[in-house]
Amino acid sequence: METRVQNRKPDMPKVLFVASECAPYAKCGGLGDVVASLPKALRQRGVDARVAIPLYDSIDRAKYGLSEEPACLVPCGGGEVNGCGVWRGTNDGDVPVWFVEHNRYFARGGIYDDHGAEFGDNAFRFGLLCMAAAQVCRDRNWIPDVVHVHDWPTAVLPALLDAWRKAGTPLGRAASVLTIHNQGYQGYYHPSALAYLGLGPGYFTPDGLEAWGKINLLKGGINYADAVTTVSPTYAKEILAEPGGNGLSAYLQKRGADFEGILNGADYDVWNPENDRAIPAHYRAESLIGKTLCKRELQSQIGLAEDALAPLFGIVSRLAAQKGMGLMRETLPQALAETNLQLVALGSGDAADEAFFRGLAAAFPGRVGVEIGYSEELSHRIQAGSDFFLMPSLFEPCGLSQLYALRYGSLPVVHATGGLEDTVEQYNEGEGTGTGFKFYAPTAAAFRDAISWAVDTWRARPSHVTMMRERAMQVRFDWATSAQRYLEIYRRAMAKHGA
């Protein structure tokens, strides 16, 4: 049975999202949130937007009410054919999601790696996802006008569409859009994967997928996609030059007007302190009493002293170098020793960083609470219960956690880079305006000064903290404007193929 958009408009395109993540089924970071939220926003505008992701063995079919559909046979290069199961769910009650089942490639627990060790066959794994997503569309006679791919895992699809276009297949008429969520990850693999994908030697060139004798999947997407976007205007500027471009800035520069930065949005149906079922009390900008209760409950839950006068700093993050873990290791022990601040951290990643936070909790009992792993409920509770939110990322393409923090009145302390620069307004000490505290040099000294500035404001100018909270909670970064811009990009991409 086909799912139809109730308010589908005939002039709106059909769009297929193909990605490695989609919340709540599989998520490592902001990519998963975007692939969940943007299709939802597009469907609200009459677009028939659908999603295809792998069926990882971590996805509970019963929990999400997935239904099994007819399997598909996926033709690969060299005459190889792979059988894939197909399951379907509906995200947010409206967005159709196809799940590609292939136990050899996807029944592994991890999405990209096994406890930090990357799967060596990722080019084959996600290449199969791309080819299977196309086959699902063919089998159901649902041919998208646009295929929207995300980051290196599905960045080969624009090249596949180019090949299918040359072969005169119906799916080849689809335009392609690539969104770069993090250019630091590019997908370097052995060129043998090209044969599996059915791509000939013409695609293994410097203007195609070749890079230093290997294939670079993200580079291929940049070169073959009809349009390329990234997730904030400032990050777009940063990756147009080196070192921010990580070796690909010259290829982005060639795209000219086909490349732009569009700020991600937050899903305020999910992240809203006025009705969030995960937090102990609801509140709004005009009445912050509930936030006080959320702080007390968070302190109790995580084992902190129930001290209303201590400023509570929250962290929800991957524990990785990009997220500023080096700055945290240099800064947090001294900040805790010199002030009465409290800290709650939720995340996982590098083993050394996990050990650092465990050690911090042991060194400051009652003042530091740490949960290694990820809990959606606890992430909401940290946003609601914290007074300040730490994001000292060395680079941050967009960032969503600071958007959530703003909505929950947890004032961000951030390195002014990428989307953090675009979304956080610097505190003006003279007027009490702003929505957070920004530091500009990625150094421990600058980060320490920003934390001290926040603590000093908490102590000496509490009225400014209240004013900033109210201002932050009234700021909105929803998908309305961004979804409209994507629609414009889709139409420009489609026009390249006569649509």
N, C-alpha and C positions, 0 to 999 in steps of 0.2 A: 504494500500500500504506500502510495506517495504522500509525503507531507506537503501541504500547500500553505503559502503565506496568505492569511485571511485578507490582508489589505494590499496584496500584490498589485503593483501598478505596471501596466504593460510596457512603459518606457524604462523600467528599472532593470538592471542586469541581473543575471543569475551568477552567483559568486560561490566558488568552492575554496574553502580554506583547507590547506594541507599542512599539517604541523606535527611536531614531535610531542607537544604538550597541549593540554586543554584542561583548565580547572573546571570542576573539582576532581576529574578522573586521574589526571597525571600532571604534576606541576613541580618544577624546580625553582621557578622564579617568575618574573613579570611576563615572560612570553606566554605562559599558561593562562594568566589572567586576561591578557589581550585577546587571545584566541577564543576565550569564553565570552568576553564582553563586546568586542567589536561586531561580530555577527549578530548578536542580540540587538545592538543599536541599529544596524543596517536593516534588519527585518522589521523593526518598528517604523522604518521609512518605506516599507513596501518592497524591499529587496529579498529575493529568494536566496538567502545565504545559508550554506551548509558546511559541515566540518568533517574532515577525515583524519583520524589519528590511529596509531597502533593499539591493539588490545594487549597491553602489558599484563603479566600475570598478577600484578598488584591491583588491578582494577576489579572490583567486586561486581560481578554481573548481576547478582540478585539485589544487592544494595541499590544499584542505580537503575534497576528495572530494564536491563538490556534484553532485547529480543533477537533471536537468531534469524538471519535471512539466508537466501540461497548463496552458496559459496561461489567463488569466481576462479577462473583459470587465468593466470597472469602470464602473457608471453614476454619472455626476456630475450636478451641477445643470444645468438648462437643456437637458436631453436629451443632453448630451455623453457619449460613451462612450470610455474609454481602454483599449486593450489592454495588458496587462502580462504579462511572462513570470514564471514561478514556478519557483524552484529550491529544493531542500531539502538540508539538512545535518543532522548530529547533533553537538551540542556536548558535549564531555566524555563521548562515547560513549553518551549517554542522552537529552539534551534535544533534541527536534525543533526545528529552526529553518527557517522559511520565508523566502526571500529574494525580494523584489519587484523585478523587472527592468523598468526603464523608462528607456531611454537618454537621452531628452531631459532628464529630471530628475535622474537619479542617476549617469550616466557623466561625471562632472566631476572626479574626483580628490579634491577636498575634500568634507568632510561638510556643513559649514555655510557655508564661504566659500572664496575663492580668495586665499590668502596675505594674509588679514586683511580682505579686501573681501567683506562678506556678500552671499550670493546674494539678489537682490531678490525672487525668486519662491519663497522658502522656505515661505510659507504654502500655496502650490499644491503644492510638492514633497512636503512632509510630510502635507498634506491627502490627496494621492493615496495615500501609504503607508497612512494610516488607513483609507481607503475600500477599498483593495485588500486589506488584511489581513482586513477583514470579508468581502469577496467570496470570498477563499480559503476561509474557514471555511464559508460557505454552499455553495460548490461541492463541498466534501468532506463536507458534512452533519455537521460537527463544530462544534456551537454551544457556545461557552464559557458558563459560569455567571458568570464574572468577566472583565472586560477591565482589565488593569493597565497604565496609561500612565505615561510618565516625562518630566517637564519639558515645556517649551513645545512641542517639535516634535510631540508626539502628544496634547497637552492638549485638542485640539478633539474628540477621540473621545467623551468624556462628553456633549458637546452633540449629536453625531451620534446617539449611542445614545438620547438623550432624544427626538430627532426620529423615529427609527425606532420607538421605543416607542409614540409617539403614532399612528404609521401602522400599528401592529399587526403589525410584522414579527417573525419569530422571534428575530433577533439583538437586538432591542430589549428582550428580557427579561433580558439580561445586566446585572449590576451593574457599576459602574465604580469604580476606585480610582486616584487620581492620587498619584504620589510626586514631591515637589519635591526635586531634588538641588541646585539653586542658584537662589534666587529673584532673583538679580541679572540673570538672562536670562529675558525674559518673552515675546518674540515679538510685536512691534508691527508691524502691516501694514495695507495699504489695505483698506477694507471690501469691495472688489470680490471678494475671495477667498470671501466668504460665499456668493455666487451659485454659484461653482464647486463649493462644498461642499454645495450644496443646502439651505442654511439660510436661512430667510426673515427678514424684518425684525424678527420677534419675538425673534430672538436678538441683535439689535444694540441692546441696552439697557444701562444702567448696571448692572443686575443680571444681565447676560449677558456678552457679549464686548466691549461698547463701552468705550473709554477714550480720552478726548480726541479724539474724532472718528475714531479708528482702531479696529481690533480688537486686543485683547490676548489672545493664545491662552492664556497661563497663567491669567489672570484668569477666562477662560471655564471652564477646567478646575476651578478652585477653586469656582466657582459651581455647576457641573453635576455634578461627580463625587459619587458616593454616600459616599465617604470620601476624605480627604486625609491623606497622611502626609509627613513629611520625615525626614531621615536621621540625626538625633541629637536627644536631649531638649533639650540646651542651644540648638541652632539653632532648635528649635520655639519656645522662649521668645523668642529674639532677633527672629524675624520676626513675632511677634504684636504688636510695637510698632515704631514708626518711630524711627530711620531704617532699621533692619534689615529691615523689611517691604517696602522699596522701593515704597511706595505701595499695597501690597495688604494691609496688616495688618488693616484694618477688615473686609475680606472673609473673612480667615481667622478673625477673632474671631467672625463670624456662624456659623461652622461648629461652634463649641462642641465637644462630645464627638466629633464626626466628624473632628476634626483631632488628630493626635498625632505625636510624634517617636519613631522606632524606629531604634536604632543599627544602622548597616550592619555586616556581618560580613566577615571575611577568608576567602578560600578557602585553607585550609592544605594542601590537596592540591597546590596550585601553589606556595605560599609556605611552604617548610619547609626550613630549613638542614640537616636530617638526611638529606634525599634529593634536594635540588635539583640537577638535572642541569646547570644553567647555571653553577654555581659550582665553583671548582677543588678545594675540600675540604669535606667535610661535618663538622658539629659539632653539639653539643647543650649544654644549659645546664650539665650536669655535667662536660663536658670541652670547653674552648674552644680547644684547640690548633689545630683546623681554621680558626678565625676568624683567627688570626695568619697562617696561610698565605694565606687569602683577601685579607687586607690587603696582604701583600707582592706577590701576583700583580696586584691592582688597581693598586698603585703602579707596577708595571712596565708594565702595559698602557696606562695613561693618561699615562705619561711623568713620574711623580713620583719624587723621590729615595726609595730604599728605606730608610726610616728608621722603625724600630719604635717609637722614642720620641716621634715627632711625632704629635699627635692628628689624626686624619683625619676631616674633616667632609664629609658627602655631601649632595647636592641632586639630587632627581629631581622635576621640576616643569614645568608650563606656565610660560612666562616672561610673566607678566601682572601688572597692578597688584594684583589680588586676592591673589596669592600672596606679597605683601610685597616685590616687586622694588625698590620705593622704599627700603625699610629696608635691603635688601642693598646697594644702591648707596652708601648713606650709611655703612654699617657695615663691610663686608668689607675694603675697602682698608686701613682703620686697624687692624682686627683682625689682618690678615696682616702689617702692618708692625710691630706691637708684640709678636707672639708667634711661635712656631715652628709654628703649626698649618698643616696642609695642607687643600686643598679640591678636591673633584671634583664637577663639575656636569653633569647631563644634562637637556636640555630644549630647547624651541623656543617661539617666540611673537613678542612685540613686537620689531621690528628693533633698537630702541635697547637693549633688554635683552640681546639676543643680542650686540650690539656691546660692551656693558659686560663680559660674561663673557669674550669673546675678548680684550679689552684687559687684563682681570685676569690671564689666562693669560700674556700677553706680558710683563706687568709683574713677574710672580712665576714665572719659569721654574723647573721642578722642584718647585714647591710648589702650583701650581694646574693642574688638568687639566680641559678643557672639551670636551664633545661636543654640538654643536648638532644637534637632531633627536630621534629616539626609538629606543631599542633595548631590546627586552624582556630580552635576555640581559644587557646592561650594567646595566639597572636592578636585576636580581637581584644582580649582582656588586658594585654600589655598596652595596646593603643589607648584603651579607655582609662586605664589606671595610672599611666605615666604622666608626669608633669612635662618632661622633655624627651625627645627621641633622637638617638645618635645615628648619623649616617655620614661617616668620614670617608666615603668612597674615593679612591684615587681617580676613578672615572666612573660615570654613571649615565648610561645612554638616556634613560628617562627616570626610572625609579618610580615605584608605586607606593612604597611604604611611607614616604614623606607625604603623599597625597592623603593616605589614610590617617596619618598622624595629624595633619591639619584639620581634617573633618572631626577628629575626636578631641581636639584641643590640646594635643600633646606637641609642644612647640619644637620643631626640628632644629637640631644643631648639625650643620651640614658643610661639607666642602663644596665650594661654589663651582661645580663642574656639571656639564651636560644638563639633564633635566632638573637637577637640584638647583642650579642657577636660575632656570626658567620658572620654577614654581614656588620658591621660597623668597619672600620679601624681607630684606634685611631690617633688623630692629633699629629704630631711630630712638636713641636714648633720650634725646631732648623732647620728643613729642609723644613717646610711648606707642608709636606706630610700628608696623611690620608684622611678620608672622613667624619669624624664627631668627636664628643666629648663624651667620655664614662666615667661614674663614677661607682665605684665598690661596695661601701657600700650602701645599700638601706636606706639611712638616708637623712633627710632634709638638713643637712650641706653639704653632698657630692653633692646633687643635686644643691644646691645653688652655690657651687663652680664651678660646670660644666657650669651653666648658665653664671656666672661671667667670666669664661674662654672664652666662646664663645663671649660675649660682648666685652671683652678686645681685643680679636683677631680681631673683626670687627673694632674696633677703631684704634688699634696700628699697626696691620699687615694686612691691607686690601688686599695686594697682595697675602697673604696666603689664604684668603677667596676665592679669584678668582681661585687660583691654586687648592684648595680643591674641589671647584664646578666643575671645568673641570674634575678632576679625578673621582669624584663621578658620574658625568653624563656618563662617559665612562664605568663604571662598569656595568656588565650585570648578572642578576640572572634570566635567562629565564628557560623555562621548558625542554630544549633539553636534558641536562644531567640527570635531575631528572626523566623525562619520560622514558629514557632508563633504569634507575635503577629500576623503577617500573615494566618494562617489564621483567627484570631478576627475580624480586620477584614473579611476576605472574607465570612464567614458573617453578620456584622452588615449588611454592604452588601446581600447577597443577600436578607436578611429584609425589606428595604424593598420588595422586589418579589414578596414572597410565596413565596420559595424557602426 
